[in-house]
Amino acid sequence: MMYQSANLYDALYAETKDYAKEVSRLHELITQHKTSSGRKLLDVACGTGQHLFFLKNHYEVEGLDINPDFIEISQKKLPQATIHKQNMMSFELPTKFDVITCLFSSIGYTKTYDCLASTLLNMRKHVKPGGLLIIEPWYTPSTFKPGHFTATIQEIDGGKVVRTNHWSQENGHSQGDSQFLVVNSSGIKHISEKHVLGLFSKESYTEALEAAGLKVVYDEHGLIGRGLYVGISPQT
Ligand SMILES: C[S@@+](CC[C@H](N)C(=O)[O-])C[C@H]1O[C@@H](n2cnc3c(N)ncnc32)[C@H](O)[C@@H]1O
């Protein structure tokens, strides 16, 4: 799925998402569970780099995303950091990290359990002994509510954007239909996006993380109420 709305992303979440607060909770959890001695952190599916912007106060950060527009935005925000353009499902980096994060439900784009499991295994291969793999999940089959919809209007540079979202369930996946109308002095632009995310149960996430060789600690609330998996890599 290519986001065509990458340049609107920060404005759309400016009032509803507190990245500084989320990072302070993440830092607490990392401090509690990490036993590796380094500070190297990779944020997979980093989007516009908002978590990295605050994480860089504590860690040596790198990012990874598949979408060139998001990479350009995060690279501008973090000129010192390397942002890799790779697919989270198959990326290969020469470095191992003390912490890998994959946040705001981006893991849902793996869609199927087999892909979830192979993606987590690949991420885990890039984690140092004593390091952490932290996954913020999407909804589960029992918490996802088909028919959920939202509509927002937001000021952006030189104009306004109206966004409507509708979520349905298709073949066991959640499917989000997002329509944007961006208006400024040049006129109105319409953007249409579909997002398909897999619905995995808590047992599936836990099983896939354990199969990748990680000990799992689950935080029920997590950063924004969607839960959070902390996968701990053994020391040896
Ligand atoms: C909901 S956004 C989350 C962005 C960021 N983590 C945040 O918390 O704001 C989902 C992100 O996943 C990225 N993404 C989706 N599929 C991907 C893939 N296969 N490999 C890497 N990134 C992917 C998108 O480009 C987008 O940046």
The ligand as a Tripos MOL2 file, in Angstrom:
@<TRIPOS>MOLECULE
LIG
   27    29     1     0     0
SMALL
NO_CHARGES

@<TRIPOS>ATOM
      1 C1          0.3910    4.0000   10.3860 C.3       1 LIG1
      2 S1          1.9130    4.4490    9.6570 S.3       1 LIG1
      3 C2          2.9280    4.4630   11.1170 C.3       1 LIG1
      4 C3          4.1230    5.3690   11.0070 C.3       1 LIG1
      5 C4          4.9050    5.5790   12.3050 C.3       1 LIG1
      6 N1          5.4180    4.3280   12.8440 N.3       1 LIG1
      7 C5          4.0730    6.2930   13.3570 C.2       1 LIG1
      8 O1          3.9110    5.7440   14.4520 O.co2     1 LIG1
      9 O2          3.6320    7.4190   13.0860 O.co2     1 LIG1
     10 C6          2.3880    2.9700    8.8280 C.3       1 LIG1
     11 C7          3.7720    3.0110    8.1990 C.3       1 LIG1
     12 O3          4.0990    1.6930    7.7590 O.3       1 LIG1
     13 C8          4.8520    1.8200    6.5650 C.3       1 LIG1
     14 N2          4.8310    0.5280    5.8800 N.ar      1 LIG1
     15 C9          3.7380   -0.1550    5.4200 C.ar      1 LIG1
     16 N3          4.1260   -1.3080    4.8490 N.ar      1 LIG1
     17 C10         5.4840   -1.3570    4.9730 C.ar      1 LIG1
     18 C11         6.4740   -2.3040    4.5840 C.ar      1 LIG1
     19 N4          6.1260   -3.4330    3.9660 N.pl3     1 LIG1
     20 N5          7.7570   -2.0490    4.8570 N.ar      1 LIG1
     21 C12         8.1230   -0.8970    5.4940 C.ar      1 LIG1
     22 N6          7.2330    0.0430    5.8790 N.ar      1 LIG1
     23 C13         5.9290   -0.1920    5.6210 C.ar      1 LIG1
     24 C14         4.1320    2.9450    5.8150 C.3       1 LIG1
     25 O4          4.9120    3.4530    4.7540 O.3       1 LIG1
     26 C15         3.9030    3.9130    6.9670 C.3       1 LIG1
     27 O5          5.0120    4.7540    7.1420 O.3       1 LIG1
@<TRIPOS>BOND
     1     1     2 1
     2     2     3 1
     3     2    10 1
     4     3     4 1
     5     4     5 1
     6     5     6 1
     7     5     7 1
     8     7     8 2
     9     7     9 1
    10    10    11 1
    11    11    12 1
    12    11    26 1
    13    12    13 1
    14    13    14 1
    15    13    24 1
    16    14    15 ar
    17    14    23 ar
    18    15    16 ar
    19    16    17 ar
    20    17    18 ar
    21    17    23 ar
    22    18    19 1
    23    18    20 ar
    24    20    21 ar
    25    21    22 ar
    26    22    23 ar
    27    24    25 1
    28    24    26 1
    29    26    27 1
@<TRIPOS>SUBSTRUCTURE
     1 LIG1         1 GROUP 0 **** ****
